[in-house]
Amino acid sequence: MSKSFLNDISYHLVSQLTRRKFFLGTGVFFVTILLGKNRTKEVVAQTEEIRIPFLQAQAGPQTLRQLLTKEQVTSVQALIEKKGLTRPVSLRQLLSTTGTISPQPSTPQPSTPQPSTPQPSTPTISVSNPQPQNFLLQGSGFLPGSRVTIRVADDFLNNVHYQASATSSGSISINLSIPCSPGQLYFSATDSRENRNDLTGVLWSNTVTRPCQ
């Protein structure tokens, strides 16, 4: 009986027994009869080292002999040297070089968060009522030189709009003569800057409430 024939039997026997989840000792017993203790240790070590990933491979179960034959080497150590790997070598790393399984995907790095667009500062206004139906509106924080729209609403949600021009420092001051019925008036102003958080889509100042007399 040739040594090559014994090798084929031993590899096939050990791989089949271990693949079917029998005790490895059973395979060792029979292979020892064929090859002797020293050679059996090498066969079992090589088979045990690489059999588990074969069961997980997408290509289906394979024996160590088939892999070594495919790579034209005679041992796992020779396969490691052929692939230029340095010990210790993980089973996944070794098998990925042979195309038996796919390489372990690398952990994606967290993306760098994009800087958020700063919220524009809200302009502020104040309203005084020096005379009946006469209001002085003053404000700051508007875009320099911008056209400012002033909105005046009453308790019935009627809106009246006025226009003013901001100074180079972003301030406004305007006298408003508003005929009105007894109740409240609500003043606010905007220079039309965008504000996606507002239903109107623009940035408004604070709202000032004054009684209409």
C-alpha positions in Angstrom: 0.0 0.0 0.0 1.6 3.3 -1.1 2.2 6.2 1.2 0.2 8.5 -1.2 -2.8 6.2 -0.9 -2.6 6.2 2.9 -2.4 10.0 3.0 -5.5 10.3 0.9 -7.4 7.9 3.1 -6.3 9.6 6.3 -7.2 13.1 5.1 -10.5 11.9 3.8 -11.3 9.9 7.0 -10.4 12.7 9.5 -12.2 15.4 7.5 -15.3 13.3 7.0 -15.5 12.3 10.7 -14.9 15.8 12.0 -17.3 17.4 9.4 -20.0 15.1 10.6 -19.3 16.1 14.2 -18.1 12.7 15.4 -15.3 12.8 18.0 -12.0 13.6 16.5 -10.5 10.8 18.6 -12.3 8.2 16.4 -10.5 9.6 13.4 -7.2 9.6 15.2 -7.6 6.0 16.1 -8.1 4.8 12.6 -5.5 7.1 11.1 -2.9 5.9 13.7 -3.4 2.4 12.5 -2.5 3.5 8.9 0.3 6.0 9.5 1.6 5.7 13.0 1.7 8.3 15.8 4.0 11.0 14.4 2.4 11.3 10.9 -1.1 11.1 12.5 -0.4 14.2 14.7 0.5 16.2 11.6 -2.5 15.1 9.7 -4.9 15.7 12.6 -3.4 19.1 13.4 -3.7 20.3 9.8 -7.2 19.0 9.4 -8.4 20.3 12.8 -6.8 23.7 12.1 -8.8 24.4 9.0 -11.9 22.2 9.0 -14.3 24.6 10.9 -14.2 27.5 8.4 -14.8 25.0 5.6 -18.2 24.2 7.1 -19.0 28.0 7.0 -17.7 28.5 3.4 -20.3 29.5 0.9 -18.8 27.1 -1.6 -19.8 24.2 0.6 -17.7 21.7 2.6 -14.2 21.0 1.4 -11.4 18.8 2.6 -8.0 20.0 3.5 -6.6 17.8 0.8 -8.7 19.5 -1.9 -7.6 23.0 -0.8 -3.9 22.0 -0.6 -4.1 20.4 -4.0 -5.8 23.4 -5.5 -3.0 25.7 -4.1 -0.3 23.1 -5.1 1.2 22.8 -1.7 1.5 19.9 0.7 0.9 21.5 4.1 -0.8 24.4 5.9 2.6 25.8 6.7 3.6 25.8 3.0 0.3 27.5 2.2 1.0 30.2 4.7 4.5 30.7 3.3 3.1 30.7 -0.3 0.6 33.5 0.6 3.4 35.6 2.2 1.6 35.6 5.6 3.3 36.1 8.9 2.3 33.9 11.9 0.1 34.0 13.9 -2.5 33.8 11.0 -6.2 33.6 11.7 -8.2 31.0 9.9 -10.3 33.6 8.2 -7.3 35.5 7.0 -5.7 32.3 5.6 -8.9 31.2 3.9 -9.7 34.6 2.4 -6.4 34.5 0.5 -7.5 31.3 -1.2 -10.9 32.5 -2.1 -12.6 30.0 0.1 -14.4 32.7 2.1 -14.7 36.4 1.7 -12.3 38.6 3.7 -13.7 40.0 7.0 -15.2 43.4 6.2 -13.5 46.3 7.9 -15.3 48.3 10.5 -16.6 51.5 8.8 -15.2 54.7 10.3 -17.7 57.2 11.6 -18.2 60.1 9.1 -17.1 63.5 10.1 -20.2 65.5 11.1 -20.8 68.5 8.9 -20.8 71.8 10.7 -24.3 73.1 11.2 -25.4 76.4 9.8 -25.6 78.8 12.7 -29.1 80.2 13.4 -29.2 83.9 12.5 -29.6 86.3 15.4 -33.2 87.4 15.9 -33.8 91.2 15.4 -35.6 92.9 18.3 -38.1 95.7 18.3 -39.8 97.9 20.9 -43.0 100.0 20.5 -44.1 103.0 22.4 -47.5 104.8 22.2 -46.8 108.5 22.8 -50.2 109.6 21.4 -53.5 107.9 20.7 -53.3 105.9 17.4 -49.6 107.0 17.0 -46.9 104.4 17.6 -43.1 104.7 17.6 -41.4 101.5 16.5 -37.7 101.0 17.0 -35.6 98.0 16.3 -32.0 96.6 15.9 -30.3 93.5 14.6 -31.6 93.8 11.0 -29.3 93.4 8.0 -27.5 96.7 7.4 -29.2 98.7 4.6 -32.0 96.1 4.2 -35.7 96.8 3.5 -37.6 95.9 6.6 -41.3 94.9 6.5 -43.3 95.7 9.6 -46.5 93.7 10.3 -49.3 95.0 12.5 -52.2 92.6 13.3 -55.3 93.2 15.4 -57.4 90.9 17.5 -59.4 89.9 14.4 -56.2 88.8 12.6 -56.3 91.7 10.2 -52.8 92.5 9.0 -51.3 95.8 7.8 -47.8 96.1 6.5 -45.3 99.0 6.6 -41.9 99.5 5.1 -38.7 100.9 6.6 -35.0 100.9 5.7 -32.4 99.7 8.1 -29.4 101.9 8.8 -25.8 100.8 8.2 -25.8 99.5 11.8 -29.0 97.5 11.2 -31.4 99.6 13.3 -34.8 101.1 12.3 -37.0 103.8 13.8 -40.4 104.7 12.3 -43.6 106.5 13.4 -46.8 104.6 12.6 -50.2 106.2 12.5 -52.8 103.4 12.9 -56.5 104.1 13.1 -58.0 101.3 15.2 -60.8 100.0 17.3 -60.4 99.3 21.0 -58.3 96.1 21.4 -54.8 94.9 21.1 -52.3 95.4 18.3 -49.4 93.0 17.6 -46.1 94.4 16.1 -43.3 92.4 14.4 -40.7 93.0 11.7 -38.5 91.1 9.2 -35.7 91.8 6.8 -36.7 88.7 4.8 -33.9 86.4 6.0 -34.7 82.7 5.6 -35.9 80.8 8.6 -37.1 77.2 7.9 -38.4 76.8 11.4 -41.1 79.5 10.8 -44.3 78.7 8.9 -43.7 81.9 6.8 -40.2 80.8 5.9 -38.6 84.1 7.0 -37.0 85.3 10.2 -39.2 87.5 12.3 -38.4 89.8 15.3 -40.0 89.4 18.6 -43.7 90.3 18.8 -44.7 93.4 20.8 -48.3 93.8 22.0 -49.8 97.3 22.6 -53.4 98.4 23.3 -55.0 100.5 20.6 -56.6 103.6 22.1 
